[in-house]
């Protein structure tokens, strides 16, 4: 929900209007926004993996801050901004998140086996 609100605040196209002409694009964006919030939450609740949550929140904060600076400077975000890239490349963010969570889990299991 926060990402959708920021999408509007930053002046990107209206997703509801675009849905009628480009439903696959809008579906991809919504699936990405949902996944970026859902998957780290599941990894934390099931495995107590903190790295995916920190990565997603950290990247989100950095990207929002970068785009906010563009908007505050009075520039129209025409080219993909950091937030736009974050949303468009959510699959890469999820891949990094899952791999980092897996590495954290392996390190923790190895540490527990030696303790």
N, C-alpha and C positions, 0 to 999 in steps of 0.2 A: 504494500500500500504506500509506503514511503517513497519507493522508486517511482510509482505512478504519479504521485503528487509532485515530486521533483521534476519529472518529465514535463509536466504542465508549467511549473514555475520557471523552468529554464527556457520555455518558449519553443519546445519541439512541436512537431505537428500533433494535432489532436488525434489520439489513437482511435477514438470512436468513429471519427470521420474517415480515417484511413482504412478502418476495418471493412468498409463496404467495397473499396477498390483493391486492397491488398490484404486479404484475410490471412494468408500464410505468414506474411511479415508480422502482423499484429499477434497472431498466435505464437510465433517464435519469441517475440518480445515478452508476452505474458508468461509463457512457459519458463523463460529465462529468469524473469523477476521472481517467480514463485520458487524455482529451483535454487536460486542463490540464497533464499531465506530458509528453505525447507531442509536441504541436504546437510548443511553444517549443523542445524539443530538436531537432526536425527543422529549424526555422528557423535555429537556431544552427549545426547541423552542415552544412547545405547553403549557407546564405548568410552565416554568421558574424554573424548578427543578435543583438545582446546585449540590446536593449531588451525584447523579449518575455520573455526569461528573467528579467530583473530585475523586470518588472512582475508576472509570475505569482508569483514567489518573494516579492516585497515585499507584494503583496496577501494572499497566503496567510499570511505571518508576522503581518501586522496583524490579520487576521481570527482566526487561532488565538489570538493574544495577548488580543484582546478577549473571546473565548469562554472562555479559560482564567481570566481575571479573574472572570467570572460564576460559573464552577464553583468556583473557590477561595474566593469569598465565601460559598459554601454554598447559593447559589440554584440551583434546578433550571432548566435551560435549556428552559422551556416554549415561550416565543415564539421565533421565529427569531432566532438569535444571529448575530453577524458571520460565523462559520464556516458556519452554516446558509445564510445569504444567499449567501455565496461559492459554496457547492456548488449551491444551487438556481439561481443566476443565472450559471452557468458559461458559457452561450452569450454573454452580454454581456461577460464577462471575455475570452473568446476573440476576440470581435469587436474589442475594444480592443487586444488583443495583436497580432492580424494587421494591423490598421491601423497601429499603432505600428511594427511590423516593416517594413511597406511604406514608411512615411515614412523610417525609418532607412536603408533600402536606397536610396531615391531620393536622399537627402542624400549618402550615401557615393558613389553613382555620379556625381552632379553634381560633387562635390568632386574625384573622380578625373579627370573630363573637363576640369576647369579647371586641374589641376595640371600 
